[in-house]
Amino acid sequence: VDSRDAKLGMAHFYVAFIGLFIGGMAGLLQTLVRSGQFTLPAGIGYYQLLTLHGVVLALVMTTYFIMGFQLVSVSRTAGTLTNKQRNTGWVGFWLMTIGTVMAAVMILLNEASVLYTFYAPLQAHALFYVGLTLVIVGSWVSGSAIIMAYVAWRRKNPGQPSPLLTFMSLVNTLMWIVATIGVATTVLFQLLPWSLGLVERVDVAISRTLFWYFGHPLVYFWLLPAYMAWYVIVPKIIGGKIFSDSLARLSFILFLLFSIPVGFHHQLMEPGIDPAWKFLQVVLTFMVIIPSLMTAFSLFATFETFGRSKGATGLFGWLKKLPWGDARFLIPFIGMLSFIPGGAGGIINASNQMNQVIHNTIWVTGHFHLTVATAVILTFFGISYWLIPHLTGRTLTKAMNKLAILQGVLWAIGMTFMSGAMHFAGLLGAPRRSAYSEYGGAAQAAEWVPYQIAQAVGGSILFIAIILVLYIFINLAFFAPKGEEEFPVGEAANTTEKAPMILENWKLWLGLVVLLIAFAYTIPFIDLIENAPIGSKGYKLW
Ligand code: HAS
């Protein structure tokens, strides 16, 4: 990657890793408070801390990492960014950063303890919403740098399928732009005017629906960069090939189509939405599972084909041929493993009857710590272990590689304790998003205590793992020996197979996206608006 593009990427990674430190600290305190053995000092509120933890890790750290990773991936595979594209990337970066600082200051002042979902009726200071708006707009500007680079590449190479990593970055960017329209709408037209006192009340059902229109694709915005690494980078690291370039593209297109019209599976227990539309969106949720199953299939095929090419025999002999001592492979692999129970948990959540058991319990927190906080984050760490030295002109030494493996293993152990205990406690009815309480000595609440202690043990192990990641990051950014670290990009197993150009027909795919969204959301929105309560001044609250 060109050094000017590397600088842009690194700027994103500095913010992401500072976020990891702050969010990780908040997470550790969170688990300690919930264990009942610790009280927060200096008047810090539980929800203030929980908001900081969620916003900094789920929104800030991920978005910066993803934007940085996608920009350098495009630079690596479609060619160095032009000055205009790079400058656009920088404008996006600074807009996001100003917005992040504004939102963070409001959280620290306890003026925005509204959790990372920030929907009404919780209300924050107006500057928090302005900050969020700047983050969203900044991400659109950064995203437009990716779109410009893609368009330029297509112009230079007519009739050719774009490089796989560039194609994937583009799909994730397009999905992000369509999805963020929902959150931007609720922030700009509901929450901000309400917080400024311009309107008396807002419709909670509409604000939650707009949030989840964005909230579910948000989780795929986190997941797809991990899939980029699993499909394209891991095969090269192990010395194998991408099972099928076309299949990888098709799975990304399916994510583009089905990620958005599924938000109701977060609102299955909410009133005001007709069950028929909830049913429809659950069916679409089961459609969005398919590209993940395709990904699992493709990864198994890559690993097995590689192992057999090295002489492996028997049903699972190929497992022995994988490079277990290489952190660049092992850490994302642990992420893949964790996504098997993580994904299964998602399927449970999406099933209406089972959702009634787990909704708003700490099971859900367990689910997203396996998905985003293990499968995705460990893959991001695995990426950092070669990408940071690649961008800073340094190398990952054997000693650092060992430390990285230790970090990944500690993460897996800590998360097994923490997320496992969350799943069990959730099944026993322990609520999510609540500080420690004995609930007036209720026998049911006493059953949760051992699991809450296990969460604190897991959280403490995870915190040690975070310190290790930060140590490795600082080493790779500033102190590791100078040298050249590869940016691995895999090749398809079948080089004569050219991906069908229909996969790059954006009019078709974006048209279908709009149709699916209109189908899944138009009537429910009309219902919500018609049923909105009448305000004191006699008009509908929308
Ligand atoms: Fe989820 C709630 C349903 C995936 C994140 N989810 C959440 C929340 C978050 C989140 C943050 O339907 C909480 C939101 C909040 O604050 O309220 N989720 C799903 C479904 C999937 C799913 C159906 N979620 C994710 C991913 C996330 C994420 C990915 C982050 C990155 N989720 C829900 C539902 C709720 C929910 C409900 C609401 C619950 C409620 O009531 O509040 C699917 O996409 C999952 C499909 C995945 C698979 C797994 C494929 C496995 C692969 C690995 C292969 C491994 C290999 C290695 C090859 C089918 C690809 C193996 C090698 C060997 C040798 C064994």
Boltz pocket constraint, residues with backbone or C-beta under 6 A from the ligand:
constraints:
  - pocket:
      binder: B
      contacts: [[A, 117], [A, 219], [A, 220], [A, 222], [A, 223], [A, 265], [A, 266], [A, 285], [A, 288], [A, 289], [A, 292], [A, 293], [A, 295], [A, 296], [A, 299], [A, 300], [A, 319], [A, 333], [A, 336], [A, 337], [A, 339], [A, 340], [A, 342], [A, 343], [A, 344], [A, 345], [A, 346], [A, 347], [A, 348], [A, 349], [A, 350], [A, 351], [A, 355], [A, 358], [A, 359], [A, 360], [A, 364], [A, 367], [A, 368], [A, 371], [A, 372], [A, 376]]
      max_distance: 6.0
